[in-house]
Amino acid sequence: MSFSRHPITRRQALAAGAGLAGALALPGLAATTPASGRWVRCPDNPVLSLGPEGAFDHFNMFAPCAVKVKGRTYLYYSGGPNDKYTRYQIGLALSDDGVHFKKTGKPLFPLTDRFNFHATPAVLRRPDTRLLTENGFWHMVFDGNRGNDVLHATSPDGLTWTLDPKNPIYRRAYAPCLLKVGGEYRMYHVYGGKRPWEIHLATGPDLYSLKPHPKNPMLILDQHNWEATDRPGTSALVYPYVFQEGKTWIMYYASYWKSGWKDEPYTTAMGMATSADGITWTKNPDNPVFTPTHGSSYDGAYVSSESIIRDGDGYKMYYGARIDVLHKYFCIGLATWKGKML
């Protein structure tokens, strides 16, 4: 075994520590209590796994969207068969402790010829990660097909949803993250197509008037020490998740990661950026801040499509995880952070 002579930064140590904590934790031990100032994987991971053969989510699972309402955690997610590009649908699992979930069983929406790939759900939130209802209704946006048409749905209770007859409400926006700031709706998303993929923002006074922000892109692929690899198709920033802590805006996002693992050439990790206004962003120089656990039985290759909620005096982060190239994604993991993030 060889050791690097170069010192590591605090954030690199935290990322590695998160992986080590997940690797060493055993079910039932007190490792569920996070140390201050780092992500700690839940020892009960994964918190949501693939369904049985024949279920809509029996082969692929990713893109969690978590929200906590009156002590109950609602975990929306994308599930699919052995097909990378069609027939994904959105499912729901419920939990009273944020760790042990029970699926409701059926997908929320039926597929159609045009909208045949339901993925990356996002509920309308306040900047502090809490659910925002309007006129008594929850709001959700998600991608309806591989062209990234954004669909909108509403619900009185988070359980039963109705699709908007005006769909789609926006086009070419993958993995939306939806907030309302004052009287403005903000939808951060991936702008795909020609690579490298970027993080963009659409804003408007209502969901039907969203337009690309004039200062796009919000983030580009420019931390070349870790973002993307030399392999084709890896030049992309994906899965933005934005929230506010105090007066500072925080964005988590994912990218393919130069892990250097010869036995796992395709890996992803998470980076973080901050902003004073949610428009002009500065990436953490010590990215990535959350990486896969080499050799893990549930997140040994990919960690991304994250959803972060404020919980008590800290945070919970639900994320999509992958162990091999067979499954697009394999399960949903959970990590916790104690105290403030900044």
N, C-alpha and C positions, 0 to 999 in steps of 0.2 A: 504494500500500500504506500502510495506517495502522498505528500502533503504540499499544498501550495505555499510558497514563500510570501505571497502577497496578502496583506491584511484584508479582512472582509469588513464591510460597513455594517452599521447597526441594522439596517433594513434587510441586508442579505442574511445576517444572523437570525433575524426574526423569521424570515421565510424558511430557512433551513430548520429552525427550531419548530416551526409549525409542522413540517414534515416529520421530524423526529418525534414530536409529541404524539402524532397520529400513529407512528409505527410502534411506539412503546406502550401506549395506553392499552389497558385490558378492560373488558366489560365489567361493570360493577365497581370499578375503583374510583377514587375521588378525582381522577383526572378530568372529570367533566367540569370542574371549577377552573376557569381559565386564569393563567398568570396575567398580571397587568401588562398591557402594551404589546400583545402579540396574538395571532390567531392560534387557537388550540383545537385540533380535531376532536370531535365527539368520539368517545370509545365505543359507542353503540353504532357507529357508522357501518354500512350506509343506513340512512334513516328511511329511505324509500328505494325499493328494488323492483326489478322487472316482474310483470304479471305472468300468470300461467300460460301455457300454450293455448293459442286461440284468442287471448285477450288483445285488445288494441295496443297495449304497451308491453307485449311479451318479448320484444327483441331490442328495442331502443328506448332510452329515457333521458331527457335533458331539460334545460331551460326552466328551472323552478321559479315560481313567483310566490313569495310568502307575504302574508299580512296577518297581523294579530289583532283580533277584535274581541273585546270582552273576555279575555283570557284564553280564547281558542285560536289556534293557528290554522289558517287556510293555506294550503300548499297546492297551487296550480302547477302543472308541468306538461311537457310535450312527450307523448309516447307514440311508438310506431312499430311496424312489423319489420321483417328482414328486407327492407327497401329503403335506400338512403334518400330518396327524392320525393316520394308520394305517400299518401295515406297515413300521415301523422295526424293525431288528434290531441285535444287538450283534456287532461284528467284533473281530478281534485282529490286530495287526501286531507284528512282533518286530524288534529291533535290537541289534547288539553295540556300537554307539557312541552310542546315544540320539538320533541324527540321521537316519540312513539306515535306513528301515523296509521290511520286506517283509510284505505281508498274507498271512495263512494262507488266505484265500479264501472260506471258508464262514462263515455266521453261527453263533454258539455255540448258539442255542436255536431251536426251531421256533415259529412263531406258532400261536395257537389263536383260536377265536372270541372268547373272553373276554379273553385276553392277546394283543392284536394290535398292541401298540406297545411295543417293548422299547427303553428309553432310559436315559440317565444311570447307567451302571454305576459301582459303587464297591466296591473290595475292602476287607476288614478290615485296618486298619493299627494300628501303634503310634503314639503321639503324635508321634514324630520323623519320620513319613512312611514308615517301613519297613513292609514286609509283616508281618502277624502271622498265623501258621498255628496251628491248634489241632488236636491229635491227628493231625498230619500233613496237614491239609487247609487249602486256601485257602477263604476265604468271600467271596462277592460278593452284593451287593444291587443291585437296579435297579427302575425303574418298568416295570410290565407292561402298562399300558393308560393311556388318557387320564384315567381316574379316579384315577390315581396309586396303584394298589395296588402295594405293595412286594413283590417276589419275592426269594427267597433261593436260592442255588446253591452247591455245593461242588466242589472239584477237588483231585486229588492232586498236580497239576503245573502248574496255570495254563493248561493247553491243552485238556483234556477236562473238561467240566463236567456236573454232574447237578443238575437242579432238585429243590428240596425238595418232597416230597409234601404238606407242611403249608401250602404257599403259598395265599394271600398271608400274610405275617407281620405286615404293618402296612398301614394304609389312609390315603389322602389325604396322602401325603408325596412331593413332587416333588424330584428331584435330591438323593438322600441322600448323606451323607458319613459313613462308619462308622469309629469308633475304639473301642478298648478301653482304659480308664483304670483301672488296678488291677483290681478285680473287676466293674467297671461298663461296660456297653456304652453308647456314646453315638452317636446318629444325628441329626446336624444335617440339616435339610431345609427346603424351601420349603413354607409353608402357604398354599395357593392358595384358589381359590374367589372370595369377595368381595374386590375390590381395595380398598386396596393389599395386595399379597402381602407376607408377612413371613417372617423366618427363625426357625424353631422348633427345639426339641430334644426328642428322645424318649430315655429312658434305661431300663435294666433290667438284671437279673442275667444274662439270656440274651436271645437274639434273639426268643424267643417271648413275652417278658414286657415288651416295650417299651411305655412309657406316656408321654404328654405331660408334660414337665417343668413343675412348678408355677410357675416363674418365666418361662414363655413370655409374650411373644415375646423372643427373643434380640436381634433387630435389627428396627427398623421404618424405614419410609421417612420420614426427617426431615432429611436434608441437601438442602434444597430448591434450593440453588444449582446442583446438578448431577443429583440423582436424579430420574428421570422427566422427562417433557415435557408440553406442553399437549395432545398428541394422545391420543385414546382408546386404552386398553389398554396404556399405558406405565407405570402406577403399580405397580411391582413390584420387589422385591429377589429375586434368583435366584442359584442355583448357589453355595451356601456351600461353602467348602473350609477345613478347620480343621486346624491342626497346632501343635506346641509348639517354641519355641526357648528353650533354657534353662528358666527358670521362667515365661516369658510365653507365653500362648496367642495365636495369630494366626489371624484369619479373613479370607480373601479372599471377595468376593462381587461380583455384577454388578448393574447397573441400567441402564435406559435413561438416556441422557446428553444433556444440553442442550449439544450441540456448537456450535450456531449455524451449521452448514454448510447453506446454502440448497440446495445440490445433493444433499444426503443427509440428509433429515429424520429418518430412523430410525437412530439410532446407540446403541451400548451401550459401557460402560466398566466398569472394575473399581475397587472401593473396598477398603479394608482397615480392620479393627478389631482391638483388642487386649484381653486380659483376664488377670487374675491367676488365675482359677479355671475359665475356659471357660464361665462362666454369666453373669456381668455384664460387658458389653462396652462399650468406648468407641471410637467411630469416629475414624479419623484426620481431623483437621480440615482437612487438605490434600488430601483425596480429590477426584477420582479419582487412583489411582496408576498406572493403565495404560489407555491410550486407543487407539482405532484410528489408523491412519496415513492421513491424508487423501490420496485418490488412489491408494492401494496397490492392487496387482493381486490381493491375497489377503485383506487384512484392512482394507479401506477403510471398513467400516461397523460391524461388530460385533467385539468381543473379549469372550469370556465362557466359561462352562462349563469353568473352569480346573482343572488337576490339577498340584500342585506336589510335587516330590520333592527330598530332600536329595541332593546329588551332589558328592562331594569336599568342597571347602571352601566350596561355595555351593549354589545351587539351580537346578533346571530347572523351567520352567513350560510345560506343554502346554495349549493353549487352542483353543476353537472360534472360527473366523473366518468372516466373511461380507462379500461385496462389493456385494450388491444385494438387492432385495426379491424377486427370483425364487427364489433358493435360501434355504431356512430357515437353513442353514449351508452353507459352501462347502468348508472344508478344516480341517486341524489345523496350527497354528503352534507355534513353540517360541521361548521367550525364556529367557535365563540371567541369574543374579545371582551376583556374586562376593562371598564373605565372608558375614558375618552380616547378617541383615535389620534387626535392631534395635540 
